Amino acid sequence: MYTLPVNMFLRLTMRLFSLTKEIAIDLGTANTVIIHNDKIVIDEPSIVALDRRTDKLIAVGKDAQMMEGREHPGIRTVRPLRKGVIADFNAAELMIRGLIKKASTKSNWFSPSLRMVVGIPSGSTEVEIRAVRDSSEHAGGRDVYMLYEPMAAALGIGLDVEAPEGNMIVDIGGGTTEIAVISLGGIVSNRSIQIAGDDLTEDIQGHMRRAHNVKVGERTAELIKMNVGSALTELENPPEDYIVHGPNQMTALPMEIPVSYQEISHAIEKSVTKIETAVLSALEQTPPELYADIVRNGIWLAGGGAQLRGLNKRLTDKIGIQFHVAEDPLLCVAKGTGVALKNIDNFSFLIR
């Protein structure tokens, strides 16, 4: 009869009976991504649907997003994070717990004890960091580590963050834009502003009200941004106009409005200009040697906002330094937290 070697038997036994699983989480204002065993097991909107009377979880992620704007009085949908920080502690805990449960169902693992690395904005205060840590621990995290999002984005892009060389990352998320200069495994200078994807969405909602007298919800404004959002009024490959359906604010009669990318470019101009100004301000604070490295290497754009049409060209023309869009900008931070999780003992820039 064939028998397993002792060392192989011990490894299998330890794997079977290990009660600790390792996961990396990009806890974003707009989307939350969870990585387990180098695979993305969850990539869903950061939203929960709760029972209005009992505050019990009804749905999380995509299921909750489908309910947004369509709830009856017994249900409320909540986005637990605003401007990159936890705004509703209870909802955040329920969301993390619910998404982890979804992840465990998809990848056939269950663990009462988790080791987590969580991406957080570089401008987070101690109180905000504590809120993320507490929510993660209450959701089952035994060991919870924090990693600043620009550092995670750099790891996700594949930059050598420990090299004696300057790299600048501009991570435009849903709630915040994180700008950081990284060298020798640390953040040399950083700037975090609360102007990001959500502000562009609000700009579009306001524009539709003023220019067309039509009221559009957050989800519709998001679709407008995705389909015809642009940082420039002239594009080489312009998208087709996006048709918006909504009620006239005065008459409540249905309206059908074609929206062009030039129109949206004007609508979001102020917010894009603020991001430009923040990048210039961060460059002003950069030490000369690192500034020279950045001019040579260029600046990397990550996050959902990096996908805005023409943004990299606009910034390149304005600032005079080449801006590169990361290969998969939406998932850079998540991938970076996964890299940090695998090398947790080697990276000194993790917040313990």
C-alpha positions, 0 to 999 in steps of 0.5 A: 500500500502506498503511503505519503512521505512524512513531510508531505503528510505534515504539510497537507495536515497543516493546510487542512487544519489551518484556521487562518486565511490571508486576504488583501483588501482595497477598501475603496469609496466606490469599489472594494476588491478582495484578493485571496491566493493571488486571485481577485475573488471580489470586485464589487461596489462599496454599498450595502442595503440594510433593513431600515428598522433593524439595521440587518444586512439585506444585500451587499455589493452588486446586489445592493447597487441594483437596489440603489434608487429603487428602495421601498421605505423598509430598505435603505442603501448606504455607502459606508465610505465617503471621501476615502474614510469610513462615514458609517462604522456599522455599515462598513463592518457589515459590508466587509463581513458580507463581502468576505462571506461572498469571497469565501463562498466563491473560492470554497474557503471558510475561516473564522480567523483572517490575516488582512492587508487593507489599503488606506488613503495616505492622508488618513488621520489616526482616528480614521486608521483606527476606524478601518482597523476596528471594522476589519477586526470586527469582520474577522481579522486577527492580524490587520495591517494597513498600507497607504494606497499610493504605495500599494498602487506603486507595487501594483504597477510593478515599480521597484519601490525600494530603489534609491530612485523617485517615482510619483503616483497619482491615484484618483479614486472615488473619494480622494486623489492621492499624490505621492513621491516614493523612494527607498521603500517609503513615501517622501512627500504626499498630498491627499485631496478630497476631489476625485471620481465622486466629485466628477459625478456630482458635477455631471448631476449639477450640469444636467439639472442646470443645462437640461432641467433634468434630474439624474441619479448618481448611477446615471451620472456615473454611466454618463462619466464612463461613456462620454467623460473627458478631460479634453474638449478635443479627442482623437477618437471621440465617443458617441453621444450618450442618450440620457432618459429622465424626468423634466424637473418642471413638468415631470414629463419624460425627456431624452437628451443626447450628451456629448463628451465636449459638454461633459468636459466643460461640466467637470473642468473645475474638478479636473483643474483642482487635481492639476493644481494638487499635482503641481503643488506636490511637485513643488514639495519634491526634493530636487534629486527626486524631481529629476528622477520623476522628469526622467521616469514620468508620473503614473496615473492609477485608480478609476479616475485615470481612465478619464479620456484625455486626462494623461494628455492634458496633464502631460501638456500642462505640466511638461512631464510624461504621464503614464496610465497604469495597465489596469488602473482600477486594480492597481491598489488591490494588486499592490496590497496582494504583493504586500501580503505575500511579502509582509515580513520584508516591507517596513512601510506597512503600518502595524 
